[in-house]
Amino acid sequence: MNRFLRPAGALLALLLLGVAPGLAQGVVRGGALPTPLPLFPPDHWWNVDVSGAPLDANSASLINFIGSSAPLHPDLGGDSSPSPSIYGMVYAVVPGTEPLEKVKFVEFGGESDAGAPGRPPGYPIPVEARTQSKWIEGGQVGGGNSGDRHMLLVDRDNRILYELYHTHWNPALARWEAGSGAIFSLDSNSRRPEGWTSADAAGLAILPGLIRYDEVFGPDPIRHAFRFTIHATNGHVFPASHTAGSTAGAPPMGARLRLKASLDLSGYPAAVQKIFQAMKTYGIIVADNGSDMYIGGTYDTLWDNGVLNPAFASLHTSDFEVVALGWQPPEAPPPASLSFYTLAPCRLLDTRKPSGPYGAPAIAPGSPRAVVASGQCGIPAAAKVLSVNVTVAGAAQTGYLRLYAADASAPATSTINFGTGQTRANNAIVTLASSGSGGFVVQNGAPSQPIQVVVDVNGYFQ
């Protein structure tokens, strides 16, 4: 049976296990990710369309360094041998109530996150991972003692991604240990601090760059770039934050390759075409040192590598080109002449409501949260600027709030200032992202406490 061509198999497996898709509330390996998808906001570097981005002047030499004849390989799959070895990355989706386990970082402690901002320290590691297999990359119980042993965890309720490297349960000391750990808000475009690693060498989040079975066979196009490795690197460029090599002539961490637009995909199965089209539109990003042109994906027993392996191997590094190193979409101010359109007051964001892209959680201290306005409250895709009323409800400490376009840098001025215990409101004009995503950012300037924020829109300019 060709399971790779039977997307209904995943649904059938869930039904046979007695799990209703979308209704499971506990810990689910490979579970449904919180929407909207793809992970992270539309202006996040994993999700930016680079089909029109300029080429790097040294594209040809960087391709030659990797090896122009090197074939692609899908670094994903199902069960391996000997048991319980597996192919691909495991991820688990957990509820917001999952207990947090403190992690001892034994390699890159100074560049690791002890816990999510505004939350107690720890990572929501299921207790089963101590004694059961297939919770950590490689499949070994408790992580084993070899390999990268990545562990990827998504808190669906608090909309947080937790990632660990060299993950290991130490039974003698009754504690979790890891080489490094990084935590990401799913509603933020924030980058790791300059010079810091993550659970990946480049300092990037791993999960948003993986090929997943559910999206390959879902109804929509894949709308993000993929993570891949090469044998050596030289420094780093945006979006990477960390250097893990200095080999002369090598591409840097964060380099983005793009499958050439001229490549004919018509001869491939539809699912493979979808993967390769994403490589044309969003590219592949150098995230770690490793085997050349290994494209990262998830562990899933539904993958059919008998289809994937030869399809990937038919492509080579020479079928790609290098996007200008460090390229970011240019920021642009809104047009000088705009017309204003009134809207009936409509609540666009209320962090006091249940978890979701327009609800909880509260905005973490010192953190930005991206909100996509287009399509909400009658706001059209053509809107360039919003007229809003912003409220901070019962602030836990003194701080400020900033509102700005999702693809812009934070301004030096605040939108609203507040004191401890205060509920403050202010009218504001906020510019939307020039990329056309319709996004803006709300940034909490309180130093150590999350804040509840309400944003009501009453009109827009276009």
N, C-alpha and C positions, 0 to 999 in steps of 0.2 A: 504493500500500500504506500502510495506517495503522500506522506503526511504533509510535506511542504506545500502541497497544492490543495490542502483540505483545511481551510481556516475554521470550519465548523467543529473540527476536532477539539479545539481548546474549550469551546462552549460545552461540548458533550462531556469532556473530562470533568469540568466543574459540576455538571448536573449529576454525574455518576457519584461524585464525592459528596453530594448533598449540599453544595455551596451555590447559592444564587448569585450570579455576577452582579456586583454593585451593592449587594446587601451584606456581605461579610463584614463584620465589625471588629474582628480580632486581628491577630497577626496572620498575614497571608504572604507566603513566598511567591514572588512574581505576580502579586495582586494588582488590582486596578489602581492606577496612579491618580492622584487628585487632579481634577480638571481646573482650568483649561489646559489642553495639551497643544504643542509640546511643552515640556517643563521649562520654566522661567518665562519672563515677559517677551513679547515680540521683538523688542530692540536688544535683547541679550545676544552676545556674540555667537552663541551656539545656533541662534535662530535667524541670523541676518542673511538675507539674500546677497550672495557675492557674484552672481552671474554677470553683472556689469562692472565689477571692480577691476581696477587696472592690474596688469601683470607686473611682476617684479622684473627689474632690469636684468637680474641674474637668474631668471627662471631656468634657463637651459642648463647652466652649470650646477644648480641645486638638484635638478632632476638627475643629471649625470652622476652626482655624488651618491645619491641613493642607489643608483643602478637603473639605467633606462629599461633594462629587460626584466627587472624584478617583477614577478607576478603578484597580484593581489591575493590575499587569503582571508576568508571570514573567520575571525577568532571568536567563534561561538559554536553552539551545538548542544547535545544532550549528554547522556551518560557515557563514561569512558571506562577503560580497563587499566588496572584492576579496580574493582569497586572499593570505595565510593567515589572514585575520581570522576570529574565532570569537565566539560568544555564550556567556556563562556563565563560571564559574570552573573552571580546570584544577586538578586535584590529582594528585600522584604518590605512590605507596607504594614505599618503598625498604627494602632490608635494613639491618640494624645495621652491616654492614661497609662501607656506602657511604662513600667518603672525604668528609671535612668540608672545605668551602671557606670560608675567611675572607671576611667581607663588610665592606666599608667603608660605614658609615652616614653619609649626607651631609645629612640633614635633622634627624632626631630621635635622634642618637647617644646623648644622655644618657638617653633613655627606651627604648633598645633592648637586647636580649640578645645578647651576643657569642657565647654558646654555652650549652648545657644544663648545669644544675648537675651537678658531678661528672664532666663530660666535657670533652674538649678544645674550644677555641673553634672555631666554624664551623657551617655549615649543610650538610646532605647534598644538595647541588645536583648532579644528574647532569651529567656533562660534555657530554652531547648538547644540553643547553639552550643552550649557547654558539652552536651552529651550526644547530640544528633549530628548526622552528616548533612551536607549540602546547604548549609547556611552561609558559608564563606567560600570565596573563590577557591577552586581546587577540589572542594567537596569534602575535605577531611574533617573529622570530628574535632571541634574546638579550634579549627584552623590548621592543625598540623604544624610542621616545623620547616616547610620549604615552600618556595614560590612566593608570589606577591601577596596572596591571601587577602585580597580586598574584601571588605564588608560594606554593603550599601543598604541604608535604611531610610525609609521615607515615613515621616510622621504626617499622616493624612489630615489630621485635625488641626495641627499647628502649622502645617504647610512648611515643613523643614526637611531638608535632606542632610543626612549624616553619612560620612564616608570615612573608612579606616583603611590603613595600609599595614601589612605584616601583622594582621590580627591573630591573636593567640590567647586561648584560655589557659592560665597557669594554675593547675589544680593544687600544686604545693603551696602557693601563696593565696589561693582562692580569689584571683583577680583577673580581669581582662588586661592584656597588654597589647600595644600596637607601636609600630614605628612612627606613625603620624596620624593625625585626624583633622578633618575639616568639616565645617558645618555651613550650610547655605540656606538662606530663605528662598523659597520658591517664587516669591513675589518681588525679588530684587535683582538688579543688574550689577550688584557690587562685585568687584574683583578682590582677590586675596591681597593682603598687604604686599607691597613691592619687596621681592626677595624671599617671600614665603613659599613653601611647597604646600601641597594638599595631600590627599591620598594618592594623587598622581604626581609624577615628577614635575610636570609643567606648572602645577598650582591650579589646575582647572578642576571643575566637578566632573566626575566620571559618568554617572548615570545618564545625563542628558545627551551624551555623545555616543551612546550604544545603539546598535540596531536591535529593535525589539520585535518579537513575533507578532504581537497584537497590532502594531502600527503597519507592519509590512502587509498584513492581511486585513487591515481596517479599511473603511470606505474613503479615507482622505489621503492626500499625498503626504509623504514624510516631509516635515518642515523644519529640519535641523541638520547640522553638520554631524559628521562621525569622527570619533576618536581613532587615531592610528599610531603605530610605532615605526621607528627606523633605527638602524644599528648604531648611530652616533649623532650627536647634536652639538651645536655651538652657540652658547648664550641663550637668550630668550627675547621675544618680542610680544607685544600685545596680541592676544589677550593673556598670554602666559605671564606668570609672576616670578618664576623660579628657573634658575640655570642648573642643568645637570650634565654638563659636558662642554668641552672647549676644543673640539676637533676642527681644525682649520678647514674651511670649505663646506662644512656640514650645514644643513638647515638648522635654524634655531628652534627651541621649544616655542610653540604657538604659531609656527609657520602653517599656512593654509594652502593646500593644493586643491585644484578644481578640475574635474573631469572635462575634457575638451567638449565644447558645444557641438562640434562637427561629428562626434562619434555616433554612429548609427546603433540604436538600441533595439530596433524592431525585431531582431532575431531571438531575443531573450524572452523567457517566460514573463508574464505580466508582473509577478511579484519581484522578480529580479530587476525588471525595468524600473520599478518604483524606487528600489534602493539606489540604482545607478543614476536615476534622474536627480535624486537628492544630492548626489556627489557633484552633479553639474550645477545645481542651484545654490547649495550651501557649502559644498566642499568637504574636505577631511582635514583635521587639525592634528599636528604633531603634539602628542600628549606625554610620551614616555620613550625611553630608549628600549629597544627590543628588536624583534625580527622585522625585517623590512616589509612594509606595506601590509601589515596585519591590521585589519579593520575590526574594531571591538564590537562585540555583541553580547547578548544575554544567554544564560543557560536556559534551555527550554527543550524538552524531549520531543516537541513537535517539529523542530528544525529537521530538514532533510539535507544533510551535507553532501549527499550524492548528487543533488541538483546545484547546491550553492558552490561547492569547491571548484568544479570545472568552470562554472560561469565566472566566478571571481578570477580564476587563473587565466582566463582568456584576456583579461585586462592587465596592462603593465604600467610601470611608472611613466613610460613615454606617452601614455594616453592622457597624462595630466599636465597641468601647467601651474606655476606658483603665483598666487595672488601677491601683490605688493606687500612686503613684510611689514607687519604692524598696522595694516590698513584698517581704518574705521570709517563707517559712513559719515560723510561731512555733515556738520550741524548747519542749519540754515534758519534765519529768522523768518517769521511769517510775512506774507506780502504786506506792503505798506498800506494798501487800500483793501479794507474788508467791510462787509456788511454784517450788522447784528441781527440775530433772530431770537425772539423770546421763546422760552419754554415754560410750561407749567412747572413750578418747583418740584424737583424729583431727587430722591436720595440715591446718590451714586455709590457711596461708601459708608458703611456703618460697622465698625469693628466690634461693636457690642452684640451683633447678630451672630448666628451660627457660622461655623467655619466655611470659607469659600473665597473666591477672588474678589468679592465685594462685601465680605463680612469679616469675622474673626480670622486670625487672632489680632490682638492689640499690636500696635507697631512697636517693635523692639527698640530698646535704647540705642541711640546713635545710628540707627539703621534707616535706610530708605525702603519704601514699598511702592512698586509700580502698579498703576491702575490703568486698564484699557477702557477709555470712555466711549470710543466709537461703537455704535450699535446699542448703547444703553441710553435709557431716558429720552429717546428720540434724537440723540446726537448723531448726525450723519458722518460718513467716512470723510467727507470734504471739509469738516470743521477743522479750524486751525487754532482757535483760542476759545476757552470757556470762561463764563462768568459764574462764579461759585460762592457759596457761603461755607466757611470752614469752622467747625466747632471742636474744641478739645474738651472732653467731658471728664470732670473730676480728676485732674492731673495729680499723679502720685508725687511729683516733685517739680521744682522749677525747671523750665526749659523753653524751647522754641520749636516752631514747625516751619518747614520750608516746602513750597510747592514749585515744581519746575518741570520742563519737558523731559520725557523719558530718555531721550537720546542726547541730553545736554548735561553739562557739568553743574554741580550745585552752586547757586548764587551765594554771594556773601551776605545778602540781606534775608531777614526772616519774614514769613507771612503773618505769623502770630506769635506772641510771647505769652507765657502763662506762669503762674506761681503754684506752689503746693496747695492742693485742695481746690483749686479754681476750675470753673467751667467758663471758658472764654470762646467768643465767636468773632469772626471778621469776614468781610467781603473781600474777594480776591479775583484777579484776572490771571488765569494760568494758561501758558502756551502748551500746545500739544506737540508731540514729537514730529520733527520735520520729515522723518522717514515715511510718514503716512500710517503708522501703526495706531494712531489715536491715543497714545499713552502719555501719562504724566506721572510724576513721582511725588509722594508725600514722605518727607524725611523728619524723623523724630530727633530733636536736638537735646532731649533730656539725657543726662550722663549715665544713669544706671537703672531707670525704671521704664517699663512699657507704658504707652498712653493709648487711650481710647479716642478715636477720631471719627467725626461725621463730616461728610462732604455732600452738600446739596447743590445741584446745578439749576440755574434759572435762565440760561441763555448761552448762545455760542456765536462766534464770528466765523465767517467763511468768505 
